[in-house]
Amino acid sequence: MSTKLILVEGLPGSGKSTTAHLMHELLKEHHIQNELFSEGNLNHPADFEGVAYYTTDEFKELLSVNAEHATVLKENTDLKVNGAFVSYQKIIEIYQSNIPKDLYDKLAKNDIYELPLDLHIPLMLNSWKEFVQQALKNNKTYIFECCFIQNPITIGMIKYNASSKIVSDYILQLAKIIESLNPLLIYVDQENLRASFEKAYNERDNSWSKGFIDYYTNQGYGKAHDYSGVEGTVKVLEARKLLEKEIVDKIALKKVKVDNSSYDLTQHRTLLEEIIKERLN
């Protein structure tokens, strides 16, 4: 069976986005139909981005309290057996200032990535199962950036300081779910973690840098270790890298680690071309 899913993972600044976009272009050159889902894509088929979760009863209450916006909420909600999934970021994109801030704040508070871990994980596992069922019905190859390892580690380790076993088990369950897609995991590595993070820190805008450091140092893992600022963030990233290595070693899928330390685009493209020839054709 051909590979129907390519997973691109790595630490911030490693070159995940560049790798994912290169794979998208190279697959097209090889006449392989594919679709890239980058970080933040509101239409992701497996992950949730800007989606709030409510039980069926909670959603009915939400509609009742916000009757004047009930139609908009219903039109942007996926009702399933296990609850209501409200695409609130799409609502904001479409209606902008017509949606009151208190409603937005209420929805954001119920974002799937703000839920307790014991509720979050089952919802995510089920979403990936649904994606696999749909992916098996077409001839397309999907490229996912950062949602397979990074997102589970971010909410599990970084946000809630969950044990390495809980985080590892979560990702290994995801790996089991996607087996039938014959996936390929590409892990983009860097020799110098500090340098790659500082590169991302300097290249991206201040809101990203401030938000990233705040997320990494003012929540579960960072607070438990009393980390702060850039130095503290690097410490958390070092711990994350160790956990990711441990998990990648355990994953029983096709996988390849690529060293992108030189940031040489031509060299990186050539390496990915070789991976396509050896692993996909």
C-alpha positions, 0 to 999 in steps of 0.5 A: 500500500502507498503512503497516505500520510506524512507526518513532519515533526521537530522542535521550534525553529528546526525547519518543520514548515519548510520541510512540509512545504518542500514535501508538498511540492516534491510530491506534486513533481512526482505526480502524487496527489497530496494535501498539506495541512500546516500548523494552525489550519482551521480545516484540519481533518484530524486535529482541532484548531480553534474548536470548542467542545461542549456536551450535548446538554452544555451546547443546548444551554449555550444556544439558549443563553445566546439566542441571538447568535444561535443560528451562527453557532449551529451553522459552525458546529459539528454535532456528534454522538460524543458532543458538539464541536464549535469552530469558534475561530471560523465564526470570528473570521466570518463575523468578526466584531458582530460576535461579542467578546464575552461569547468569544471568551466563553468559547475559547475557554472550552477550546479542546486544547484547554480541556483537562487531559483526561477529556482531551485525549479521548476526543483527539483519539476519536478524531484521528480514527474518523480521519483514518476512515475518511483517508482510506476512501481516497487516493490522496496523500496527507501531509501533517505538520506538528500535530502528531507529536508536538501538539500532544507533548505541548498539552501533556507535558508543557501545559499539564506537566503530565508524566512521560508515560501518559504523554508517550502512551497517548502518542503511541495510541495515535501511532496505532490508529494511523497504521493502516495509512502506511504513514511516514514520520519525518523528524527534523532535527537540529544539533544546536537546540539553543541556536535553532530556537533563538533563530525562530525567536529572532525571526518571528514577531514579538507576539509569537516570542512572548506568547511562546515563552509565556506558554512554556514557562508559566504552565505545568512543566515550566512552573514546576521547575521554576523556569522563566524567560528565554533561558527557562524556555530553552530548558523546557525545550531540552526536556521536550527534546529528550522525551520526543527522542524517547517516543520516536524511538518507540514508534513502530512506523516508517520513520526517518530523522533528517538533520537540518542544522545547516539550513541549506535549502538545496541540500535539504531538498535533495535529502527529501527527494531521496526520502521520497524515492526510497520510502514512497516509490 
